[in-house]
Amino acid sequence: MLRLHGLMTALVTPFRGGQVDEKAFERFVDWQIKEGVNGIVVCGTTGESPTLNEAEQDRLLEIAVEVTARRVPVMMGTGSFDTADVIKRTQQAEKLGADCALVVTPYYNKPSQEGLFQHFKAVHDSTEIPILLYNIPPRCVVDILPPTMQRLSQLPRVIGVKDATGDLTRPVRTRLDCGPDFAVFSGDDLLASAFLAQGAVGCISVTGNIAPKLCTQMQDAWRAGDMPRFNQLRDVLMPLHQSMFLDTNPTPVKYAASLLGLMTDEMRLPMVPCQQAAKAQIAEIMNQIGLLSAKAA
């Protein structure tokens, strides 16, 4: 079974003139891998998946699978509020070569705990691909509560959870309930270091889009038990993490990526580019930690 760990970047989607910028995405994926990330996530929230049609999502996954060439795992966001659609998208991700599906809790329709279990079970039973749950109550309203998480962990190919609850007791509770092989990832860069101390195995990261090497090095330092290096990187990265949420994700990180020459900061409505006040703070922090003096080639 697939074992995930470390820094997995939730990739942004480059646009140019209203269209997906495939060339920029190809270069971006390759740069991420060369910077040392442990995996990538395509078409998550940070990738503006709600504004991407099925053909665009398929093409982004095809590019990611081709460029990575099995160097790192490729995870595909396939979640929605419609179980039948999630099954279809997860089957397609499997067909196109994704290593894992990231499946968020259904949003807007607000299912019960039994509804959540049956939703994920239906996706699991209709596909053969490993599944990482995505629990993010602030965006989806619903929360996979610990008893439901334990039930879901017993499904053979539900391999873990991206936890964006903001609850630092959850990683411990999840590991106690679900066992040591159930992978807990922080879904919040601001809590990435704290989640590691609470038993998580990594972070699915927004900041990794612009500082993949530093974020990976922090994860590596923890795994190596190098606490002085871990503490140093944690403190260096914290202001950058904070700056990535000065406006609605992914507007700040996309602007930061544009400063690095990786892509434009173009968004699709209803998202709009980052506000000017936030831009100034982002640029200042990136400059302070040396990112702007080491732009991607």
C-alpha positions in Angstrom: 0.0 0.0 0.0 1.1 3.5 -0.8 3.0 5.2 2.1 3.0 9.0 2.1 5.1 11.3 4.2 6.8 14.7 4.4 6.0 17.7 2.2 3.3 17.4 -0.4 2.6 20.6 -2.3 -1.0 21.4 -3.1 -0.2 22.9 -6.5 -1.7 26.1 -7.8 -3.0 26.1 -11.4 -1.3 28.7 -13.7 -3.6 30.6 -16.0 -2.8 32.9 -19.0 -5.5 34.8 -20.9 -8.2 32.8 -19.2 -6.8 29.4 -20.2 -4.7 26.9 -18.2 -1.1 27.6 -18.9 0.1 24.1 -19.6 3.7 25.0 -20.3 4.0 26.9 -17.0 2.4 24.0 -15.2 4.9 21.5 -16.7 7.9 23.7 -15.7 6.3 24.2 -12.2 5.8 20.5 -11.5 9.4 19.7 -12.6 10.8 22.5 -10.4 8.8 21.2 -7.4 10.4 17.8 -7.8 13.9 19.2 -8.3 13.4 21.2 -5.1 12.9 18.0 -3.2 9.2 17.7 -2.4 7.9 14.3 -1.3 4.7 14.5 -3.5 2.3 16.8 -5.3 -1.5 17.4 -5.2 -3.3 18.4 -8.4 -6.7 20.1 -8.5 -7.1 20.7 -4.8 -8.6 23.9 -3.3 -5.3 25.7 -3.9 -5.5 24.6 -7.5 -8.8 26.4 -8.0 -10.5 23.1 -8.8 -14.1 24.5 -8.5 -13.4 26.7 -11.6 -11.8 23.9 -13.7 -13.9 21.8 -16.1 -13.4 18.1 -16.3 -11.2 18.3 -19.5 -8.9 20.8 -17.8 -8.6 18.6 -14.6 -7.8 15.6 -16.7 -5.2 17.4 -18.7 -3.5 18.8 -15.5 -3.3 15.3 -14.1 -1.9 13.9 -17.4 0.8 16.5 -17.3 1.6 15.9 -13.7 1.9 12.1 -14.2 4.0 12.6 -17.3 6.4 15.1 -15.8 6.9 13.4 -12.4 7.6 10.1 -14.2 7.1 8.3 -10.9 9.7 10.4 -9.1 7.2 11.3 -6.5 3.5 10.3 -5.8 0.8 12.3 -7.6 -2.4 12.9 -5.6 -5.5 14.1 -7.4 -8.3 16.1 -5.8 -11.6 14.4 -6.7 -13.9 15.6 -4.0 -17.4 17.2 -4.4 -20.8 17.3 -2.8 -22.2 14.7 -5.2 -21.1 11.1 -4.4 -21.8 9.8 -8.0 -19.6 12.6 -9.4 -16.8 11.9 -6.9 -16.9 8.2 -7.9 -16.7 9.2 -11.6 -13.8 11.6 -11.0 -11.9 9.2 -8.8 -12.2 6.4 -11.4 -10.9 8.8 -14.0 -8.0 9.8 -11.8 -7.1 6.1 -11.3 -7.4 5.6 -15.1 -5.0 8.5 -15.8 -2.3 7.3 -13.4 -2.8 9.1 -10.1 -1.2 7.4 -7.2 -3.9 8.5 -4.7 -7.1 10.5 -4.5 -7.7 13.3 -2.1 -11.4 13.4 -1.3 -12.8 16.3 0.6 -15.9 16.1 2.8 -19.1 17.0 0.8 -19.8 20.7 1.2 -23.0 22.7 1.1 -25.4 19.8 1.6 -24.1 19.1 5.1 -24.4 15.3 5.5 -24.7 13.5 8.8 -21.9 11.3 10.2 -23.5 8.3 8.7 -23.9 10.2 5.4 -20.2 11.0 5.5 -19.3 7.3 6.1 -21.5 6.1 3.3 -20.2 8.7 0.9 -16.5 7.8 1.4 -17.4 4.0 1.5 -19.1 4.3 -1.9 -16.1 6.0 -3.4 -13.8 3.4 -1.8 -15.9 0.5 -3.0 -16.2 1.8 -6.6 -12.5 2.3 -7.2 -9.1 0.6 -6.5 -7.0 3.7 -5.8 -5.8 4.7 -2.3 -7.8 7.5 -0.8 -6.7 10.2 1.6 -9.6 11.9 3.4 -9.7 15.7 3.6 -11.4 17.1 6.7 -11.8 20.9 6.6 -14.8 22.0 8.7 -14.1 25.8 8.1 -14.8 25.5 4.4 -17.2 22.5 4.3 -19.1 23.0 7.6 -19.1 19.3 8.3 -16.5 17.5 10.4 -15.4 13.9 10.3 -15.7 13.2 14.0 -13.3 10.7 15.6 -15.7 7.7 15.7 -16.4 8.1 12.0 -12.7 8.6 11.2 -12.1 5.3 13.0 -14.8 3.5 10.9 -13.4 4.9 7.7 -9.8 3.9 8.6 -10.9 0.3 8.6 -11.7 0.5 4.8 -8.6 -1.1 3.3 -7.6 1.7 0.9 -8.4 4.7 3.1 -4.8 5.4 4.0 -5.0 8.6 6.0 -6.4 12.2 6.4 -5.4 15.7 5.5 -6.5 17.3 8.8 -7.5 21.0 8.5 -9.6 21.1 11.6 -7.1 23.4 13.5 -7.5 21.1 16.5 -4.1 20.0 17.8 -5.7 17.1 19.8 -6.9 15.5 16.6 -3.6 14.0 15.3 -3.1 12.2 18.6 -6.7 11.0 18.8 -6.6 9.9 15.1 -3.5 7.8 15.5 -4.8 6.2 18.7 -8.1 5.4 17.1 -6.9 4.5 13.6 -3.4 3.0 14.2 0.2 4.0 13.4 -0.1 3.2 9.7 -3.0 5.7 9.2 -1.2 8.8 7.8 -2.1 12.1 9.3 -1.1 15.2 7.3 -1.5 18.8 8.5 -3.7 20.7 6.1 -2.5 24.0 7.5 1.1 25.3 7.1 0.7 27.4 10.2 0.3 24.2 12.3 2.7 21.9 10.3 5.4 21.9 13.0 2.9 21.4 15.8 1.1 18.6 14.0 4.5 16.7 13.6 4.9 16.9 17.4 1.4 15.5 17.7 2.1 12.5 15.5 1.5 13.7 12.0 3.7 12.4 9.2 3.8 15.5 7.0 2.0 18.5 5.6 -0.1 19.1 2.4 1.2 22.6 1.9 0.3 25.9 0.3 3.6 27.5 1.1 5.3 24.6 -0.6 4.3 26.3 -3.9 6.9 29.0 -3.4 9.3 27.6 -0.8 9.4 23.8 -1.5 13.0 23.3 -0.5 12.7 25.1 2.9 9.4 23.3 3.7 10.8 19.9 2.7 13.9 20.6 4.7 11.8 21.3 7.8 10.0 18.0 7.4 13.3 16.2 6.8 14.9 17.7 9.9 12.0 16.4 12.0 12.3 12.9 10.6 16.1 13.0 11.2 15.7 14.2 14.8 17.7 17.3 14.0 15.9 19.6 16.4 18.1 22.7 16.1 17.7 22.7 12.3 14.0 22.0 12.6 13.5 24.9 15.1 15.4 27.2 12.8 13.4 26.4 9.7 10.1 26.5 11.7 10.9 30.1 12.8 12.1 31.2 9.3 8.9 29.8 7.6 6.3 31.1 10.1 6.1 34.7 8.7 5.9 33.3 5.2 3.1 30.9 6.2 1.2 33.8 7.7 1.6 35.9 4.6 0.0 33.2 2.5 -3.3 33.8 4.3 -3.4 37.6 4.2 -6.1 37.2 1.5 -8.2 34.2 0.5 -6.1 31.2 -0.6 -4.8 30.9 -3.3 -4.5 34.6 -4.2 -1.5 35.3 -2.0 0.5 32.2 -3.0 -0.2 32.8 -6.7 1.0 36.4 -6.4 4.1 35.1 -4.7 4.6 32.5 -7.5 4.4 35.4 -10.0 7.2 37.2 -8.1 9.4 34.1 -8.6 8.7 34.1 -12.3 6.8 30.8 -12.1 3.5 31.9 -13.6 1.2 34.9 -13.7 -1.0 35.8 -10.7 -4.2 35.5 -12.9 -7.2 34.0 -11.2 -10.6 32.8 -12.3 -13.7 34.5 -11.0 -15.1 34.5 -8.4 -11.5 34.7 -7.2 -9.6 37.9 -7.9 -5.9 38.8 -7.5 -4.4 39.6 -4.2 -5.1 43.0 -2.7 -2.3 45.6 -3.0 -1.6 45.9 0.8 -1.1 42.1 1.0 1.1 42.1 -2.0 3.5 44.5 -0.3 3.8 42.4 2.8 4.3 39.2 0.8 7.1 40.7 -1.2 8.8 42.1 1.9 8.7 38.7 3.7 9.9 36.8 0.6 12.8 39.3 0.3 13.7 39.0 4.0 14.1 35.2 3.8 16.0 35.3 0.5 13.4 33.8 -1.8 13.5 36.7 -4.3 17.2 36.5 -4.6 17.0 32.9 -5.6 14.2 32.8 -8.2 13.4 29.6 -10.0 15.3 29.1 -13.2 
